[in-house]
């Protein structure tokens, strides 16, 4: 299936245990006032200026995929690169490490990158969440042996994931078009700003690489190992992508829904999900037609419809 609109959708929805799309009421996400920005440190002012520039160049949110041809080409490029280089490295990493070792390394990277979450909590005027993430960072860094252990979870300190893309969303910046970038993967016009902003201002790994210079580029080893651990964790989820009748569409919809989940603290309203997927009366969505499209794709690709 290579169309856009209805031809490019997969029924991947965030549904409560009851099986409905009804969600508990969520507080409205409103743009943050400028007077709150003035209380943040000088680097945050530069971030705010960057956000203003981003807002000036971002189009209104869209439910279709106007860049689908480009995106599919980039998806194919990334997939080939992954199979040729990145995945073999991740598989080798899993072979030479035990599960406890991988867990410890993963916990270390999760903790060392928490300043990104803390900074964006402050930019979003969420002091409670910023304090929780700071507490978690300090606890794991000290009694957690530099973060290789996770005593903070045992103490009931929750783990939160936040970034500058979520900050822009809570400031009222629209999503913009969906994009697939080489070496980066799925993103949007809004989310793509988190890469330079979070890396330059808030990421300790990036700060370490910029401020050290070793022979043969050894200062980049911590960042490279972090990427390997991320890919290693993704190996366990490959079966979901392999079973999708259009992996590109599956990845696109899963990414956008995961981002909504972050922006709305785990409870995106049903109307927002439906708008993102284009499931509205004006477009006359027909699940039977979608099922037939899936069966057609399976027949074309030598698979027997169930």
N, C-alpha and C positions, 0 to 999 in steps of 0.2 A: 504494500500500500504506500503510494508515494504522493498522495494529494495533500491538500491542506484543508482547514475547516473540519467538516464532519468526517472526511476521509482520513483525517490524521489524528483521531482521538482514540484513547483507550480508557475504559472505565476503571480508572485507578482513583479511588476516592477515599478521603479520610472519614470513616464512618464510625459512629459510636457503637458499643456492643449491641444496642437494640436494633441495629441495622438501618437506622434512619440517618438523614443528613441534618437533623436538628441538633443544635448546639446550645449550650447554656449561654445566656447573654454575656457578651464581652464588652468591656469598656471601649469607647470609641478611640481610635488611634488618631491623635491630632498633631499638627506640626508643633515643634518645640519653640517657645518664645525666645526672642533674641536676648532678653535680659538674663536668661539662664546661661546662655553661652558665655556671657561676660564673666561668669564666676569660674570658668575653667581655665586651665593653664594656657600659656602662650601657644604651645603646639596645637591645642584644640582650635584656636582661632584660625590657624592655617587650614585645618581640616574643614572648618565651617566655610571658609572662602572657597575651598575646592568643591564643597557641596553646592554652593550657589552657582558655580560654573556648570556643574553637572545638571542642575535643574534647568538651566537655560538651553541645554542641548538635548533634552530627553523628550521624546514624543509621548502622547497620551498612551495609557496601557492598551494592549490589543489582545484579542482572544485567538487570533489566527497566528500564522507563522510566515510572515512576508519574506523572510530570508531563508526559507526552507531549502532551496537549491544550494545555496552557499553552505548552510548549516549541515546538510547531509554530506557534502563533500568533505567538510572539516571533520565530521563524525567518522567518516570512512578513513581519513588520514590518521586521526588519533587512534582508531581501532587497530589499524595496521602497525602503527608505531608501538602500541601497547603489546601486541602479540609478538612483535619482533624483538623488543628490548625490555620494556618496563615489566611486563608480567614475568618473563623468565628470571629477572633479578629478584622479584618478589617471591617467586617459587623457591629460588635458591636460598633466600633469607629464611623461609619457613623450614627448609630442610636442615639448616645448620643451627637452628635455635629451637628450644623447647617452648611449649605454651606458657609456662611461668615466666620465662625470660622475655617472650614477646609481650606478655601482659605488663611486665615491669617497664619495658621500654616505652610501650604505648602510654602507660600512666605518666611517665616522665614527660613525654611530649605534650600530653593533654594539660599537665600542670604548668609547664614552662610557658605555654602560650596563653594562659589565663589573663595576663595583662591586656590582651586584645579585648577580651570580654569586659574587663573592668573599665577600660577607657571608653568603650562604646556604651556601657551602662551609664556612665557619667554624662556622656554626650546626649543621652536620651532622658536625662533627669530622673534616673532610677537609683537613688542612693541605697535603698535596701538591697537590691540585687548586687550593686557594686560592692557593698560591705560583705555580703555572703561570698562572692567570688574572691575578694581579697582575703577573707578568713580562710577559705579553702586553699588558696595559694600558699599562705604562710604556714598553715598546719602541715600540708604535704611537703613543703620545702624543708621544714625543720624535723618534726618527729616522723615524717614519711621518707627520710633518707633521700633528700633532694628531689622528691617526687616519684621515686621508683616504687614506693608504696602509697596506698590511698587510705590513710586513717580518717581523712575528712569525711568520706562516705560512711564509715562506721560511726562517726560522731553526728551523722544526720545533716551534714552541710551539703546542700544540693549542688550538682554540677550544671552550670548554665553555659550555653554556647551563644555568643553574640558577635556581631561583626559590623563593619561600616555599611554594608548593604542593607542590613536591618535598620541601622540608624537612619539612613536616607529614607527608607520606607516610613518610619515613624515621624520623620520630619515632613512627610507629605509628598515626597518625590515619587512620581509615577514609575511603574515598572519598566516601561519601554519594551522594545522588541526582544524576543528570545534570540540568543546567539550561541553558537558553538565555535570556540576559538581554538586554534592549534596549540597543543600542549596544555591548555587550560581546561577545556571541556565545556560543559553547559554553564551558561550564565545569562544575564540580561543586560541591557544598556545601563540599568541602575546598579546591578550587582557588580559589574566589571570594575567599578570605582573602589570596591573594597580591596582589590589586589594591591594597588600601589599605596593606598592610604594606610591600611592595616600593617602592611609590610614595612613601610618606611617609618611610621610614627610609633607603632605599638608592639611589634613582634620582636621579642628578645633574640630569636634565632637570626633574623635579618640584621639586627643591631650588632650581633657578634660577628657576622660575616663582613659587615662594612668596616668594622673597627679593628680587624686583625688581618694580618697578611703573613701567610706561611708558604713554605715551598710547595709547589705542585697544587696550589689552591686548596690546601687542607682545611682552610677556614669554612669551606662550604660543605664539609662532610656532615655536620649535624643537620643541616637543612636537607641534604640529600637522603640521609637515613630516615628523616621524618617522612619524606615522600614515599620511601620504600615501605615503611610501616603502614601508611595509609593504603597503598595498593595491596599489601599483604592482607589487610583486614577485608578488602573488597573481594578477595578470592572466594570467600564463603558465600557471597551473594550472587555469584556469577550465574547460578542456575536460574534465578529469576529473570535475568536479562536474556539468557539463552532460550527460555520458554516463551518469550514474548513474540507475537507474530509480526511486530515491527519494532525492533529494539530502539530505533531512533525515537519513535513516538513514545515508547515506554519511558525512555530516559528523560525526554522533554517534560512529559506530564509529571513524572515522579519528582523531578527537580523542582518544578514550579510549586507543586503541592508541599514539598518539604520546606521551601522558603516561606510559604504562607503559614505553615505550622510554627515556624520561628517568629515571624512578625506578630502573630496573634497569640503568643504564649501558649501554643498547643491547642487552641480552640478557634480556628477560623470559622466565621459565620457561614452557614450553608449557601447564602446568596453570593458570597464572594467566591466560593468554590465553583458554583454553577456558572458564574460569570467568566471565571478563568477557563473553564472547560467548554464554554459556549452552550451549556445545557439550558436553553431558555425556549419559551414558547414561540418567539419570533423566528427562530431558526428551524422549528419543527423537528426537534431531535427524535429519532426513531431507533430504539435499541435493537429491534428486529433487523433493521437495515444494516446496522453496525455489525451484528452477528453474521449476516450474510456476507458482508465485506470481508470479515475475518475468514470465513469458510472459503471464499473465493481466493484469498491470498494463500491459504494453506494448500488448495488444489494446485495453484500455480507453482508452488514451491515443493511439491511432492509430498505433502503431509495429508493425512487422512483426517477430515473433520470429525469431531466427536459427536 
